[in-house]
Amino acid sequence: MAERLLTVRELNVRYGKVEAVYHASITLDRGTIVTVIGPNGAGKSTMLNALMGMLRSHGTIEFLGKDIGRLTVEQRVAQGLYLVPETRELFAQMSVADNLQLGAFARFRRGDKTIGETQEQVYAKFPRLAERRNQMAGTLSGGERQMLSIGRALMSKPTVLMLDEPSLGLAPLIVREILSSISDLRAHGVSVLLVEQNARAALQISDYGYVLENGEIVLEGPSQELANNPRVIESYLGFGGSRQEQAAAAANGEAAKQKPAP
């Protein structure tokens, strides 16, 4: 049986009197990618920010079997939980190499001597970053900035990497490249909680999925089953009911030849 890394039970997040996330419960096991899909304003980013400790929440958040609800953001990062936000938040006037080094700052403070080795692994995963290691982050393309955001996160050696809309604003060809690199993280011991509006692409690379609408989990199940669900097809895959077979083919990987939906 797979090791349970993250357990979230009855998560509630409020903005004033507005309930942004309501009784949400999700789990993530080692070696898996779990995706949360849903429309704009459903509460997906709010959920990730609450799990990272950036927003106050009620409910239970267990990471590696321990309740982390009272830990600070820095303490959660030190435990092995890391969030790459939708905004990416790079240091534009610093080089690619320096941005990566900042991702390992907590490891540096602990006297970790393997930071350089991790950086070379990131360069091997994203050769374009190696080519641009001395280039200012602010001059990179959108796809390269997303690679750098993920690479900087990997410098912290996370156990669970949370990604908020990694395909946002990227061309279809770059989206495929980024999502392929995310899929490969499993082989490197990193489990992923992925928030995506590009439901078709997210379900193709994930193992299990949740559908969040108006702050509530309304559907969940293995990703292939969700990709075949008529409600998901109609609402999130851009197909009408008469084209369900196409959605099933996409979930089975045949849509890899096609461009993901924007």
Secondary structure, DSSP 4 states (H G I P E B T S, - for coil): -PPEEEEEEEEEEEETTEEEEEEEEEEEETT-EEEEE--TTSSHHHHHHHHTTSS--EEEEEETTEE-TT--HHHHHHHTEEEE-TT----TTSBHHHHHHHHTHHHHHTT-S-HHHHHHHHHHH-HHHHHTTTSBGGGS-HHHHHHHHHHHHHTT--SEEEEE-TTTT--HHHHHHHHHHHHHGGGGT-EEEEEES-HHHHHHH-SEEEEEETTEEEEEEEHHHHHH-HHHHHHHSS--GGGHHHHHHHHTTGGGGSPPP-
